[in-house]
Every structure is written in C-alpha cells, then in structure tokens.
C-alpha cells in the first residue's frame, strides 16, 4: 500500500489543540488476527527507514522518500511525544508472528470538541496485496469510533493513488472533495482527494457485515 497523505506535522503543533487532550499515555496497543498495532520503539528504526526510503512506497506521499536513518529516529521520538500529548496516535503495524514492522497507521488531530480525527497510513511494498492495511485500519477505526468516541474520521490521498482509494472506499469512506495542487513534493504539484467516514456509517457497515456472516 503506497503511503496515504497525512498532513505534515511538527512537534509543537499540539499547541493548537490545548484543552482538548486525552490523558497522557505512554504506550498504545491493538491486536488483530495477524497484526499487532503498537507504539514505535527504538528497534523499529531500520525497518521504518527502509519502508520510507522506498520511492515506490512514497510515490504519492506529501513528503519525499527518506534519505537518512535519523528521520526514523525523529519519527519514533515524535510518536512518543504525540501520544503523550493526546493529539496524535502513531501505531507501528507489526506481524504477530515475528513482531517485524511492516508499516504505520496514524490517527492525527484527535479533536475532542468536534469529535473528529484524520488517518494516514503507509505499508512496506513487501507486504502489499495481502490485506494487512485493511486489517490494521479496521482496528484503528474501531478504536477511533468506539474508544475515542469520534464521530468522524477523515483521509487525504492523491487521486492517482488507486490502491489507497480502493482501501478507503472499501471501508466505507466517501469522497467529499478535491483540492487542486494542494501538495508540492520534489518539484511535483499534486491534488488532494478528501474522504470522510461517519461513525453511523461505520456502525451500519459493521452490522451489515455481521449479519451477512451469521
């Protein structure tokens, strides 16, 4: 799964959302049949760098492919601060069998006042076409709607990023707009397709899926 495009963040962007914070957290963990979604840790630096240094993976990202492993260290450090602030949650996506990192899935801008958040994700090319990100994102959405009590989750991706669009629409996201030439990366201008998913629509989808299996 090529990277979807969460907005660029800085460590001090949490200043914009003070007063709407969750309690400080030190770690976060979700489990699915095949995956462990957990906080990033120091031994993730090499696989994290390898994933983000892959030009194929980063083709539709709003940031260029990484050039230095220090960028992995920075993201690991940022993810800890984000979790403590309560504004963003960056999950490392790892295999249950080997605990090897295969990607990340992040909830950004968790807004307790308006009950909304954004989601972004990236998956190493070696793990494509195996349903991993569908599994991971399903768990993250369940956490957003049921645990964090969000009413809405948003996503932003390049209109040419067809695998990401197929994933989002398969999970019930609806395309809500297009911002032309929103991103400039490596001298390339690209549009942003915006998607939204409401809690009511998610719960309806879960109920329909459950009934069809029963």
MDAnalysis code that builds the backbone (N, CA, C; Angstrom):
import MDAnalysis as mda
import numpy as np

u = mda.Universe.empty(642, n_residues=214, atom_resindex=np.repeat(np.arange(214), 3), trajectory=True)
u.add_TopologyAttr("name", ["N", "CA", "C"] * 214)
u.add_TopologyAttr("resid", np.arange(1, 215))
u.add_TopologyAttr("resname", ["UNK", "UNK", "UNK", "UNK", "UNK", "UNK", "UNK", "UNK", "UNK", "UNK", "UNK", "UNK", "UNK", "UNK", "UNK", "UNK", "UNK", "UNK", "UNK", "UNK", "UNK", "UNK", "UNK", "UNK", "UNK", "UNK", "UNK", "UNK", "UNK", "UNK", "UNK", "UNK", "UNK", "UNK", "UNK", "UNK", "UNK", "UNK", "UNK", "UNK", "UNK", "UNK", "UNK", "UNK", "UNK", "UNK", "UNK", "UNK", "UNK", "UNK", "UNK", "UNK", "UNK", "UNK", "UNK", "UNK", "UNK", "UNK", "UNK", "UNK", "UNK", "UNK", "UNK", "UNK", "UNK", "UNK", "UNK", "UNK", "UNK", "UNK", "UNK", "UNK", "UNK", "UNK", "UNK", "UNK", "UNK", "UNK", "UNK", "UNK", "UNK", "UNK", "UNK", "UNK", "UNK", "UNK", "UNK", "UNK", "UNK", "UNK", "UNK", "UNK", "UNK", "UNK", "UNK", "UNK", "UNK", "UNK", "UNK", "UNK", "UNK", "UNK", "UNK", "UNK", "UNK", "UNK", "UNK", "UNK", "UNK", "UNK", "UNK", "UNK", "UNK", "UNK", "UNK", "UNK", "UNK", "UNK", "UNK", "UNK", "UNK", "UNK", "UNK", "UNK", "UNK", "UNK", "UNK", "UNK", "UNK", "UNK", "UNK", "UNK", "UNK", "UNK", "UNK", "UNK", "UNK", "UNK", "UNK", "UNK", "UNK", "UNK", "UNK", "UNK", "UNK", "UNK", "UNK", "UNK", "UNK", "UNK", "UNK", "UNK", "UNK", "UNK", "UNK", "UNK", "UNK", "UNK", "UNK", "UNK", "UNK", "UNK", "UNK", "UNK", "UNK", "UNK", "UNK", "UNK", "UNK", "UNK", "UNK", "UNK", "UNK", "UNK", "UNK", "UNK", "UNK", "UNK", "UNK", "UNK", "UNK", "UNK", "UNK", "UNK", "UNK", "UNK", "UNK", "UNK", "UNK", "UNK", "UNK", "UNK", "UNK", "UNK", "UNK", "UNK", "UNK", "UNK", "UNK", "UNK", "UNK", "UNK", "UNK", "UNK", "UNK", "UNK", "UNK", "UNK", "UNK", "UNK", "UNK", "UNK", "UNK", "UNK"])
u.atoms.positions = np.array([
    [0.839, -1.185, 0.000],
    [0.000, 0.000, 0.000],
    [0.878, 1.241, 0.000],
    [0.806, 2.021, -1.059],
    [1.559, 3.267, -1.088],
    [1.008, 4.217, -0.027],
    [1.862, 5.073, 0.457],
    [1.501, 5.930, 1.579],
    [0.313, 6.814, 1.242],
    [-0.659, 6.882, 2.165],
    [-1.661, 7.926, 2.092],
    [-0.998, 9.185, 2.616],
    [-1.701, 10.303, 2.639],
    [-1.004, 11.550, 2.884],
    [-1.556, 12.346, 4.051],
    [-1.156, 11.965, 5.273],
    [-1.489, 12.826, 6.407],
    [-0.762, 14.146, 6.259],
    [-1.313, 15.186, 6.835],
    [-0.665, 16.486, 6.760],
    [0.675, 16.457, 7.475],
    [1.626, 17.274, 7.002],
    [2.910, 17.367, 7.679],
    [2.696, 17.893, 9.095],
    [3.403, 17.313, 10.046],
    [3.260, 17.696, 11.443],
    [4.601, 18.131, 12.023],
    [4.571, 18.957, 13.031],
    [5.762, 19.288, 13.806],
    [5.481, 19.018, 15.258],
    [6.519, 18.893, 16.043],
    [6.333, 18.553, 17.443],
    [5.541, 19.606, 18.202],
    [5.631, 20.870, 17.801],
    [4.938, 21.895, 18.561],
    [3.551, 22.197, 18.023],
    [3.054, 21.383, 17.060],
    [1.716, 21.669, 16.553],
    [0.650, 21.351, 17.578],
    [0.980, 20.615, 18.629],
    [-0.021, 20.320, 19.658],
    [-0.458, 21.568, 20.405],
    [0.288, 22.670, 20.248],
    [-0.106, 23.919, 20.885],
    [-1.471, 24.398, 20.393],
    [-1.835, 24.000, 19.177],
    [-3.088, 24.480, 18.586],
    [-4.313, 23.797, 19.169],
    [-4.118, 22.732, 19.934],
    [-5.271, 21.967, 20.390],
    [-5.273, 21.773, 21.903],
    [-4.612, 22.636, 22.633],
    [-4.616, 22.525, 24.084],
    [-6.026, 22.699, 24.615],
    [-6.329, 21.919, 25.647],
    [-7.664, 21.974, 26.209],
    [-8.559, 20.869, 25.673],
    [-8.059, 20.123, 24.652],
    [-8.848, 19.042, 24.071],
    [-8.031, 17.757, 24.085],
    [-7.193, 17.607, 25.097],
    [-6.275, 16.494, 25.134],
    [-6.854, 15.303, 25.881],
    [-6.436, 14.104, 25.449],
    [-6.706, 12.916, 26.223],
    [-5.735, 12.902, 27.386],
    [-5.939, 12.006, 28.337],
    [-4.952, 11.834, 29.387],
    [-3.644, 11.365, 28.784],
    [-2.530, 11.735, 29.392],
    [-1.220, 11.361, 28.870],
    [-1.075, 9.846, 28.843],
    [-0.597, 9.315, 27.715],
    [-0.394, 7.888, 27.550],
    [1.074, 7.622, 27.264],
    [1.556, 6.468, 27.700],
    [2.940, 6.095, 27.443],
    [3.050, 5.075, 26.314],
    [2.004, 4.298, 26.094],
    [2.021, 3.288, 25.036],
    [0.588, 2.974, 24.633],
    [0.456, 2.348, 23.476],
    [-0.856, 2.017, 22.943],
    [-0.721, 0.716, 22.170],
    [-1.699, -0.158, 22.301],
    [-1.607, -1.453, 21.630],
    [-2.992, -1.938, 21.205],
    [-3.090, -2.400, 19.963],
    [-4.287, -3.037, 19.433],
    [-3.858, -4.355, 18.781],
    [-4.720, -5.346, 18.811],
    [-4.397, -6.636, 18.195],
    [-5.482, -7.058, 17.216],
    [-5.060, -7.680, 16.131],
    [-5.974, -8.294, 15.181],
    [-5.531, -9.746, 15.001],
    [-6.144, -10.449, 14.080],
    [-5.784, -11.856, 13.864],
    [-4.308, -12.023, 13.515],
    [-3.814, -11.163, 12.640],
    [-2.428, -11.325, 12.155],
    [-1.480, -10.228, 12.599],
    [-2.009, -9.169, 13.189],
    [-1.198, -7.983, 13.414],
    [-1.210, -7.512, 14.863],
    [-0.116, -6.874, 15.233],
    [-0.011, -6.146, 16.485],
    [0.230, -4.686, 16.131],
    [-0.674, -3.822, 16.556],
    [-0.519, -2.378, 16.360],
    [-0.046, -1.811, 17.685],
    [1.134, -1.232, 17.696],
    [1.773, -0.839, 18.943],
    [2.553, 0.460, 18.763],
    [2.997, 1.006, 19.864],
    [3.836, 2.195, 19.811],
    [5.159, 1.862, 19.122],
    [5.715, 2.841, 18.417],
    [7.023, 2.660, 17.809],
    [8.093, 2.639, 18.891],
    [9.089, 1.786, 18.694],
    [10.197, 1.670, 19.649],
    [11.518, 1.749, 18.895],
    [12.609, 1.858, 19.647],
    [13.907, 2.130, 19.030],
    [14.338, 1.071, 18.027],
    [13.985, -0.203, 18.270],
    [14.435, -1.229, 17.329],
    [13.634, -1.232, 16.026],
    [12.666, -0.329, 15.909],
    [11.926, -0.169, 14.651],
    [12.671, 0.717, 13.655],
    [13.767, 1.334, 14.071],
    [14.384, 2.374, 13.245],
    [14.797, 1.857, 11.860],
    [15.391, 0.680, 11.781],
    [15.861, 0.193, 10.488],
    [14.716, -0.187, 9.552],
    [13.735, -1.000, 9.984],
    [12.610, -1.278, 9.087],
    [11.791, -0.039, 8.755],
    [11.665, 0.876, 9.717],
    [10.924, 2.109, 9.467],
    [11.607, 2.929, 8.381],
    [12.930, 3.017, 8.468],
    [13.674, 3.744, 7.446],
    [13.563, 3.060, 6.086],
    [13.701, 1.736, 6.063],
    [13.633, 1.006, 4.796],
    [12.294, 1.220, 4.094],
    [11.210, 1.233, 4.859],
    [9.882, 1.436, 4.282],
    [9.768, 2.832, 3.682],
    [10.193, 3.840, 4.430],
    [10.032, 5.221, 3.983],
    [11.093, 5.659, 2.985],
    [12.145, 4.883, 2.830],
    [13.170, 5.193, 1.832],
    [12.831, 4.605, 0.473],
    [11.790, 3.801, 0.424],
    [11.351, 3.149, -0.818],
    [10.548, 4.144, -1.653],
    [11.085, 4.541, -2.792],
    [10.424, 5.542, -3.635],
    [9.059, 5.062, -4.106],
    [8.907, 3.765, -4.282],
    [7.619, 3.211, -4.716],
    [6.563, 3.413, -3.637],
    [6.944, 3.181, -2.386],
    [6.021, 3.360, -1.264],
    [5.639, 4.833, -1.113],
    [6.615, 5.722, -1.297],
    [6.421, 7.147, -1.052],
    [5.964, 7.919, -2.289],
    [5.625, 7.219, -3.329],
    [5.272, 7.863, -4.599],
    [4.194, 8.924, -4.449],
    [3.175, 8.643, -3.638],
    [2.053, 9.566, -3.503],
    [2.019, 10.261, -2.138],
    [3.100, 10.179, -1.397],
    [3.160, 10.846, -0.103],
    [3.337, 12.345, -0.297],
    [3.062, 13.107, 0.767],
    [3.308, 14.548, 0.701],
    [4.720, 14.892, 1.160],
    [5.544, 13.872, 1.380],
    [6.947, 14.057, 1.723],
    [7.800, 13.157, 0.836],
    [9.004, 13.586, 0.487],
    [9.863, 12.748, -0.353],
    [10.362, 11.522, 0.393],
    [10.869, 10.549, -0.350],
    [11.459, 9.359, 0.267],
    [12.585, 9.769, 1.209],
    [12.676, 9.075, 2.319],
    [13.693, 9.414, 3.314],
    [15.089, 9.180, 2.770],
    [16.024, 9.979, 3.285],
    [17.414, 9.887, 2.865],
    [18.351, 9.460, 3.994],
    [17.917, 9.575, 5.239],
    [18.797, 9.293, 6.374],
    [18.034, 8.566, 7.471],
    [18.699, 7.636, 8.131],
    [18.044, 6.861, 9.185],
    [17.684, 7.742, 10.376],
    [18.296, 8.905, 10.476],
    [17.932, 9.834, 11.547],
    [16.471, 10.245, 11.439],
    [15.906, 10.183, 10.242],
    [14.496, 10.514, 10.076],
    [13.612, 9.489, 10.776],
    [14.055, 8.242, 10.813],
    [13.317, 7.209, 11.552],
    [13.387, 7.487, 13.045],
    [14.574, 7.852, 13.525],
    [14.720, 8.185, 14.940],
    [13.812, 9.353, 15.319],
    [13.719, 10.333, 14.417],
    [12.881, 11.504, 14.685],
    [11.412, 11.114, 14.781],
    [10.945, 10.249, 13.868],
    [9.544, 9.840, 13.916],
    [9.248, 9.038, 15.178],
    [10.170, 8.168, 15.581],
    [9.967, 7.393, 16.809],
    [9.854, 8.337, 18.008],
    [10.735, 9.325, 18.055],
    [10.688, 10.307, 19.140],
    [9.405, 11.133, 19.078],
    [9.032, 11.567, 17.882],
    [7.799, 12.339, 17.713],
    [6.584, 11.539, 18.146],
    [6.546, 10.266, 17.760],
    [5.363, 9.459, 18.051],
    [5.141, 9.328, 19.556],
    [6.233, 9.267, 20.328],
    [6.107, 9.216, 21.785],
    [5.532, 10.515, 22.325],
    [6.025, 11.626, 21.841],
    [5.529, 12.938, 22.283],
    [4.082, 13.144, 21.851],
    [3.746, 12.696, 20.639],
    [2.368, 12.811, 20.156],
    [1.417, 12.058, 21.072],
    [1.804, 10.834, 21.432],
    [0.942, 10.014, 22.282],
    [0.768, 10.658, 23.653],
    [1.852, 11.183, 24.202],
    [1.776, 11.847, 25.498],
    [0.889, 13.085, 25.443],
    [0.903, 13.776, 24.301],
    [0.079, 14.983, 24.164],
    [-1.393, 14.644, 23.988],
    [-1.668, 13.437, 23.481],
    [-3.046, 13.039, 23.227],
    [-3.598, 13.537, 21.913],
    [-2.775, 14.187, 21.100],
    [-3.297, 14.750, 19.858],
    [-3.201, 13.786, 18.681],
    [-2.141, 12.990, 18.627],
    [-1.959, 12.030, 17.552],
    [-1.592, 10.677, 18.162],
    [-1.943, 9.595, 17.482],
    [-1.527, 8.251, 17.880],
    [-0.931, 7.569, 16.657],
    [0.367, 7.285, 16.700],
    [1.048, 6.609, 15.611],
    [1.257, 5.151, 15.992],
    [0.579, 4.254, 15.298],
    [0.724, 2.821, 15.547],
    [1.758, 2.240, 14.591],
    [2.730, 1.528, 15.137],
    [3.561, 0.693, 14.297],
    [2.782, -0.576, 13.996],
    [2.720, -0.966, 12.730],
    [1.988, -2.168, 12.332],
    [3.001, -3.301, 12.194],
    [2.846, -4.327, 13.021],
    [3.813, -5.424, 13.059],
    [3.108, -6.763, 12.936],
    [3.832, -7.735, 12.427],
    [3.324, -9.098, 12.333],
    [3.255, -9.719, 13.719],
    [2.155, -10.390, 14.031],
    [2.022, -11.068, 15.314],
    [3.073, -12.154, 15.450],
    [3.353, -12.854, 14.361],
    [4.285, -13.978, 14.405],
    [5.713, -13.547, 14.685],
    [6.159, -12.473, 14.025],
    [7.565, -12.095, 14.127],
    [7.787, -10.736, 14.776],
    [6.723, -9.976, 15.011],
    [6.820, -8.612, 15.531],
    [7.672, -7.728, 14.631],
    [7.785, -8.107, 13.361],
    [8.534, -7.295, 12.415],
    [7.669, -6.172, 11.876],
    [8.182, -4.955, 11.873],
    [7.414, -3.794, 11.437],
    [7.167, -3.863, 9.928],
    [5.903, -3.692, 9.530],
    [5.573, -3.692, 8.103],
    [4.977, -2.357, 7.652],
    [4.675, -1.468, 8.599],
    [4.114, -0.173, 8.223],
    [3.687, 0.615, 9.447],
    [2.953, 1.690, 9.199],
    [2.388, 2.504, 10.281],
    [0.964, 2.912, 9.908],
    [0.189, 3.179, 10.923],
    [-1.172, 3.688, 10.747],
    [-1.396, 4.711, 11.863],
    [-1.730, 5.946, 11.483],
    [-1.721, 7.042, 12.446],
    [-3.040, 7.793, 12.468],
    [-3.528, 8.065, 13.674],
    [-4.646, 8.988, 13.875],
    [-4.061, 10.351, 14.212],
    [-4.385, 11.347, 13.399],
    [-3.893, 12.701, 13.587],
    [-5.023, 13.628, 14.054],
    [-4.616, 14.720, 14.689],
    [-5.550, 15.783, 15.050],
    [-6.815, 15.241, 15.706],
    [-6.628, 14.508, 16.787],
    [-7.765, 13.975, 17.531],
    [-8.444, 15.146, 18.237],
    [-9.592, 15.521, 17.733],
    [-10.299, 16.723, 18.168],
    [-11.466, 16.314, 19.061],
    [-11.307, 16.507, 20.373],
    [-12.326, 16.102, 21.332],
    [-13.545, 17.006, 21.327],
    [-13.389, 18.219, 20.823],
    [-14.519, 19.141, 20.772],
    [-15.456, 18.794, 19.619],
    [-14.894, 18.602, 18.444],
    [-15.691, 18.319, 17.260],
    [-15.771, 16.835, 16.925],
    [-15.136, 16.014, 17.767],
    [-15.217, 14.548, 17.657],
    [-14.793, 14.059, 16.277],
    [-13.626, 14.520, 15.833],
    [-13.110, 14.064, 14.537],
    [-11.598, 13.871, 14.616],
    [-11.087, 13.087, 13.665],
    [-9.655, 12.841, 13.556],
    [-9.337, 12.557, 12.100],
    [-8.048, 12.581, 11.755],
    [-7.580, 12.219, 10.425],
    [-6.799, 10.919, 10.528],
    [-6.743, 10.172, 9.434],
    [-5.975, 8.935, 9.425],
    [-4.999, 8.950, 8.259],
    [-3.825, 8.417, 8.495],
    [-2.820, 8.255, 7.448],
    [-2.148, 6.904, 7.627],
    [-1.624, 6.335, 6.565],
    [-1.030, 5.002, 6.677],
    [0.031, 4.796, 5.609],
    [0.952, 3.893, 5.910],
    [1.999, 3.507, 4.971],
    [2.328, 2.040, 5.212],
    [2.534, 1.307, 4.130],
    [2.808, -0.133, 4.219],
    [3.979, -0.469, 3.316],
    [4.939, -1.217, 3.855],
    [6.082, -1.633, 3.062],
    [5.665, -2.421, 1.831],
    [6.363, -2.226, 0.728],
    [5.976, -2.875, -0.537],
    [6.023, -4.395, -0.441],
    [6.856, -4.930, 0.437],
    [6.952, -6.384, 0.614],
    [5.683, -6.973, 1.217],
    [4.826, -6.118, 1.777],
    [3.600, -6.583, 2.436],
    [2.338, -6.209, 1.664],
    [2.491, -5.697, 0.453],
    [1.319, -5.304, -0.340],
    [0.495, -6.517, -0.762],
    [-0.777, -6.236, -1.031],
    [-1.723, -7.208, -1.617],
    [-1.950, -8.437, -0.733],
    [-1.868, -8.237, 0.565],
    [-2.150, -9.329, 1.494],
    [-3.230, -8.966, 2.506],
    [-3.856, -7.802, 2.307],
    [-4.944, -7.389, 3.183],
    [-4.511, -6.855, 4.530],
    [-3.213, -6.602, 4.722],
    [-2.730, -6.159, 6.029],
    [-3.266, -4.786, 6.424],
    [-3.251, -3.839, 5.479],
    [-3.682, -2.494, 5.869],
    [-5.191, -2.425, 6.074],
    [-5.956, -3.220, 5.363],
    [-7.387, -3.296, 5.639],
    [-7.615, -3.767, 7.074],
    [-6.848, -4.768, 7.478],
    [-6.952, -5.315, 8.826],
    [-6.521, -4.286, 9.873],
    [-5.416, -3.599, 9.598],
    [-4.906, -2.606, 10.538],
    [-5.839, -1.409, 10.657],
    [-6.287, -0.905, 9.523],
    [-7.134, 0.289, 9.530],
    [-8.497, -0.009, 10.149],
    [-8.995, -1.218, 9.973],
    [-10.249, -1.610, 10.621],
    [-10.113, -1.511, 12.139],
    [-8.995, -1.991, 12.667],
    [-8.768, -1.921, 14.111],
    [-8.638, -0.472, 14.587],
    [-7.958, 0.354, 13.805],
    [-7.783, 1.753, 14.177],
    [-9.115, 2.495, 14.147],
    [-9.934, 2.204, 13.154],
    [-11.246, 2.846, 13.078],
    [-12.142, 2.409, 14.226],
    [-12.084, 1.139, 14.577],
    [-12.845, 0.669, 15.739],
    [-12.409, 1.422, 16.990],
    [-11.115, 1.614, 17.126],
    [-10.599, 2.353, 18.285],
    [-11.064, 3.809, 18.255],
    [-11.024, 4.410, 17.073],
    [-11.427, 5.817, 16.950],
    [-12.901, 6.009, 17.298],
    [-13.755, 5.159, 16.769],
    [-15.192, 5.337, 16.958],
    [-15.687, 4.822, 18.316],
    [-15.143, 3.710, 18.770],
    [-15.681, 3.081, 19.972],
    [-14.963, 3.483, 21.255],
    [-13.646, 3.660, 21.186],
    [-12.887, 4.009, 22.388],
    [-12.717, 5.519, 22.532],
    [-12.330, 6.173, 21.452],
    [-12.127, 7.625, 21.497],
    [-13.413, 8.400, 21.279],
    [-14.477, 7.702, 20.871],
    [-15.793, 8.314, 20.684],
    [-15.794, 9.376, 19.591],
    [-14.979, 9.167, 18.550],
    [-15.003, 10.086, 17.413],
    [-16.299, 9.904, 16.618],
    [-16.772, 10.974, 16.036],
    [-17.935, 10.906, 15.160],
    [-17.543, 10.850, 13.695],
    [-16.301, 11.256, 13.395],
    [-15.885, 11.377, 12.003],
    [-14.376, 11.138, 11.890],
    [-13.986, 10.392, 10.862],
    [-12.570, 10.199, 10.542],
    [-12.364, 10.604, 9.090],
    [-11.302, 11.372, 8.847],
    [-11.025, 11.904, 7.515],
    [-9.722, 11.339, 6.979],
    [-9.592, 11.367, 5.650],
    [-8.359, 10.923, 4.999],
    [-8.115, 11.772, 3.762],
    [-6.846, 11.934, 3.436],
    [-6.411, 12.739, 2.291],
    [-5.443, 11.896, 1.471],
    [-5.706, 11.724, 0.176],
    [-4.793, 10.954, -0.655],
    [-4.731, 11.530, -2.057],
    [-3.684, 11.187, -2.757],
    [-3.538, 11.596, -4.154],
    [-4.618, 10.901, -4.988],
    [-5.299, 11.614, -5.873],
    [-6.334, 10.978, -6.703],
    [-5.799, 9.850, -7.576],
    [-4.474, 9.825, -7.786],
    [-3.867, 8.756, -8.579],
    [-3.457, 7.548, -7.729],
    [-3.602, 7.665, -6.428],
    [-3.224, 6.573, -5.531],
    [-4.383, 5.580, -5.434],
    [-4.563, 4.818, -6.484],
    [-5.733, 3.940, -6.597],
    [-5.793, 2.857, -5.520],
    [-4.676, 2.251, -5.098],
    [-4.777, 1.262, -4.007],
    [-5.300, 1.868, -2.714],
    [-4.847, 3.092, -2.371],
    [-5.331, 3.735, -1.145],
    [-6.808, 4.085, -1.260],
    [-7.211, 4.562, -2.430],
    [-8.621, 4.904, -2.647],
    [-9.496, 3.656, -2.560],
    [-9.031, 2.559, -3.148],
    [-9.785, 1.304, -3.082],
    [-9.936, 0.849, -1.632],
    [-8.870, 0.994, -0.845],
    [-8.920, 0.623, 0.568],
    [-9.916, 1.490, 1.317],
    [-9.820, 2.800, 1.157],
    [-10.703, 3.720, 1.881],
    [-12.167, 3.478, 1.511],
    [-12.440, 3.392, 0.231],
    [-13.826, 3.190, -0.196],
    [-14.343, 1.821, 0.232],
    [-13.462, 0.833, 0.275],
    [-13.862, -0.495, 0.734],
    [-14.258, -0.512, 2.199],
    [-13.719, 0.432, 2.965],
    [-14.053, 0.540, 4.382],
    [-15.196, 1.513, 4.640],
    [-15.759, 2.074, 3.582],
    [-16.931, 2.930, 3.730],
    [-16.686, 4.416, 3.627],
    [-15.428, 4.847, 3.444],
    [-15.157, 6.274, 3.275],
    [-15.812, 6.787, 1.999],
    [-16.316, 8.008, 2.074],
    [-16.915, 8.649, 0.908],
    [-16.058, 9.830, 0.472],
    [-15.888, 9.950, -0.835],
    [-15.123, 11.090, -1.350],
    [-15.959, 12.351, -1.209],
    [-15.365, 13.374, -0.599],
    [-16.112, 14.585, -0.280],
    [-15.574, 15.835, -0.964],
    [-14.457, 15.733, -1.645],
    [-13.953, 16.924, -2.307],
    [-12.576, 16.723, -2.899],
    [-12.154, 17.702, -3.695],
    [-10.843, 17.691, -4.336],
    [-10.227, 19.076, -4.207],
    [-9.022, 19.127, -3.656],
    [-8.272, 20.368, -3.580],
    [-7.152, 20.309, -4.612],
    [-7.198, 21.200, -5.568],
    [-6.249, 21.164, -6.675],
    [-4.878, 21.680, -6.253],
    [-3.853, 20.961, -6.680],
    [-2.456, 21.351, -6.465],
    [-2.192, 21.727, -5.004],
    [-2.697, 20.901, -4.109],
    [-2.536, 21.169, -2.669],
    [-1.106, 20.886, -2.197],
    [-0.447, 19.902, -2.808],
    [0.872, 19.485, -2.353],
    [1.941, 19.754, -3.399],
    [3.116, 20.160, -2.929],
    [4.292, 20.335, -3.782],
    [5.411, 19.495, -3.167],
    [5.765, 18.392, -3.812],
    [6.804, 17.495, -3.304],
    [7.771, 17.159, -4.424],
    [9.059, 17.382, -4.178],
    [10.087, 17.111, -5.179],
    [9.794, 17.813, -6.499],
    [9.292, 19.041, -6.425],
    [9.009, 19.804, -7.624],
    [7.743, 19.403, -8.345],
    [6.988, 18.478, -7.774],
    [5.762, 17.994, -8.406],
    [4.545, 18.525, -7.662],
    [3.593, 19.070, -8.398],
    [2.333, 19.518, -7.823],
    [1.324, 18.382, -7.910],
    [0.550, 18.198, -6.848],
    [-0.456, 17.135, -6.874],
    [-1.712, 17.576, -6.142],
    [-2.829, 17.029, -6.600],
    [-4.115, 17.320, -5.982],
    [-4.305, 16.475, -4.725],
    [-5.304, 16.822, -3.947],
    [-5.659, 16.063, -2.751],
    [-7.127, 15.689, -2.810],
    [-7.393, 14.400, -2.800],
    [-8.771, 13.911, -2.714],
    [-9.095, 13.688, -1.247],
    [-10.180, 14.298, -0.772],
    [-10.562, 14.190, 0.632],
    [-11.707, 13.194, 0.805],
    [-11.545, 12.353, 1.829],
    [-12.531, 11.316, 2.138],
    [-12.968, 11.445, 3.590],
    [-14.215, 11.062, 3.862],
    [-14.739, 11.108, 5.217],
    [-15.555, 9.869, 5.535],
    [-15.509, 9.465, 6.795],
    [-16.290, 8.323, 7.273],
    [-16.946, 8.714, 8.590],
    [-18.273, 8.581, 8.662],
    [-19.017, 8.889, 9.878],
    [-19.196, 7.632, 10.726],
    [-19.282, 7.839, 12.031],
    [-19.469, 6.711, 12.935],
    [-20.746, 5.948, 12.607],
    [-21.818, 6.666, 12.274],
    [-23.085, 5.993, 11.958],
    [-22.932, 5.088, 10.750],
    [-22.196, 5.556, 9.743],
    [-21.977, 4.738, 8.548],
    [-21.101, 3.533, 8.874],
    [-20.098, 3.740, 9.726],
    [-19.214, 2.636, 10.111],
    [-19.997, 1.564, 10.867],
    [-20.806, 1.978, 11.814],
    [-21.570, 1.008, 12.593],
    [-22.589, 0.267, 11.726],
    [-23.170, 0.977, 10.778],
    [-24.102, 0.333, 9.855],
    [-23.371, -0.728, 9.022],
    [-22.171, -0.387, 8.580],
    [-21.377, -1.340, 7.779],
    [-21.012, -2.557, 8.616],
    [-20.602, -2.337, 9.869],
    [-20.233, -3.452, 10.739],
    [-21.430, -4.356, 10.986],
    [-22.588, -3.764, 11.211],
    [-23.809, -4.553, 11.437],
    [-24.156, -5.372, 10.203],
    [-24.071, -4.770, 9.024],
    [-24.371, -5.485, 7.783],
    [-23.404, -6.637, 7.562],
    [-22.117, -6.382, 7.858],
    [-21.110, -7.443, 7.691],
    [-21.379, -8.590, 8.652],
    [-21.711, -8.256, 9.895],
    [-22.001, -9.274, 10.893],
    [-23.215, -10.100, 10.492],
    [-24.247, -9.438, 10.018],
    [-25.473, -10.142, 9.620],
    [-25.256, -11.048, 8.409],
    [-24.381, -10.609, 7.509],
    [-24.134, -11.417, 6.303],
    [-23.335, -12.659, 6.623],
    [-22.534, -12.595, 7.699],
    [-21.726, -13.754, 8.112],
    [-22.554, -14.724, 8.931],
    [-23.503, -14.190, 9.721],
    [-24.312, -15.019, 10.625],
    [-25.191, -15.990, 9.861],
])
